[in-house]
Amino acid sequence: KGTEEIEAPTEWAGEALHGIINLRAISKGTVIDGSTVRYRPNRPVVLAYDVVKDWTGPFNHPLQFHGVVLPEYIEINGDNALVHPKLEDAVPVTVNFDWKKIPDNWVLATSFGTSSCQTYRGRWQEVQHALFTAGQFRMHHFQIVAKPALLAIRGEWKFTDEEVMSAVAKTVSAVREFWHDDNFPYFLITLKQYEHEQGSGDGSALTNAFWMYMSRLDSLSAYLPVLAHEAFHAWNPGRMGDVPDCKKIEWFREGFTEYYAYLLVHRAGLMALPEYLNGINRDLRTYPPTTDPYHRGRLIALWLDARIRKDSNHKSSLDNVMYDMVHEADEPLREARILETAARYLAPDSRIQISQIVKEGAEIAPGDDALGACAHASMDDLPTFDLGFDFAASTNAKKVVGVRPDSPASKAGLRDGQGLLGWSVHNNEPDKAAKFTIQTDDGEKTKIEYYPKGKTITVPQYHIYQQAYVSNPATCRVP
């Protein structure tokens, strides 16, 4: 036609991106004018650009959302590194990738395989969310259920490569077996290190792939729910129909996925009951007052699962609701549809309650037997989690911001303006020490450690029946 709109990555996951430079036209008669390309009609158009590292300082969260371009390896994806014509997600495309010029001592693994020349034909959104990894990695082929998988891992860890493959296979298998769906011809997992020694980790699902970043000294088991969460998204909301308003159903899309992420890891035997209860108890301590959809949605799912089991005399559970949501994906995924589907399995009083919880923010009161026969609930007086300063603003500014007088942070010695060089924080866990490395006005480095305990509140908490658990822990599984 002579003109085409193009898009270049400038933001992803809340991060401003500056890694695309030197965008230029190669084909004759082609001009780039802002986001518009002008060219001779009915002729091939060739553009070129460079992807560069766009940050300074140590590599830690959230820098993985930038194009990771390092001497040892690269890891990029469509959201942070592909300049492309403006396309709708479902538009069919043919895309070719040529990786023949990567260094001889590097290996390659992408969402589309490991060959140096790759072709993908399908929906544009699969390219937009594709993963491309190359560099000095150890590559391992294995299987998830009966389908091929590939692990690309680098660095030294507290666990072996074989332990990673085993844990990934069990976790993803648990999700696929829950849905009775193994239609995944290929799956790539990449694992790399942050420069923080402890306390940092993140993972994201991409096309046929999952990337993980962790601190070197952290345990693998703590991040398996992240893997399960992202794998579960392939169905919720991926196979539940069009989503007209993501924000409106975030409590379901993220919160119910979080509920099942921990539950399926626990059911697979990869998370013991005490650890599972700790996660539920953290959310109960946080909610209320938080309206975070992950915490709120997980507790709604816990309540709803227990209530369906009770109302149906244990003939049904929340699992049935989730299966119905996938089987009826011809309908848009709206809040009303979710509530109507759940109502099929609830008594009249329970239908009123779930509507009040979701629509009006009514209090969630999980039952005493919601977590099986080996756990019970009680009302406990506990301190809230309170770091005592603006942690998010401080990590962004790389200096301490917003210290409150008489807070745990102030009493321990944190002051506004101190350089923030490092930290280890266990979110929503006031009984675990928060550790910070700061730089004082005179340039000295010092470590500050304290327990982030705030005001005391009364909240429901679950506890193990120790005798039943000790005598036979294998039978103490949450249904």
Secondary structure, 3 states (H helix, E strand, C coil): CCEEEEECCCEECCEECCCEEEEEECCCCCEEECCEEECCCCCCCCEEEEECCCCCCCCCCCHHHCCEECCCEEEEEHHHHCCEECCCCCCEEEEEEECCCCCCCCEEEECCECCCEEEEEEEHHHHHCCEEEEECCEEEEEEECCEEEEEEECCCCCCCHHHHHHHHHHHHHHHHHHHCCCCCCCEEEEEEECCCCCCCEEEEEECCEEEEEECCCCCCHHHHHHHHHHHHCCCCCCCCCCCCCCHHHHHHHHHHHHHHHHHHHHHCCCCCHHHHHHHHHHHHHHCCCCCCHHHHHHHHHHHHHHHHHHHCCCCCCHHHHHHHHHHCCCCCCCHHHHHHHHHCCCCHHHHHHHHHHHHHCCCCCCCCCCCCCCEEEEEEEEEEECCCCCHHHHHHHCECCCCCCCCHHHHHCCCCCCEEEEEECCCCCCCCCEEEEEECCCCCEEEEEECCEEEEEEEEEEEECHHHHHHCHHHCCCC
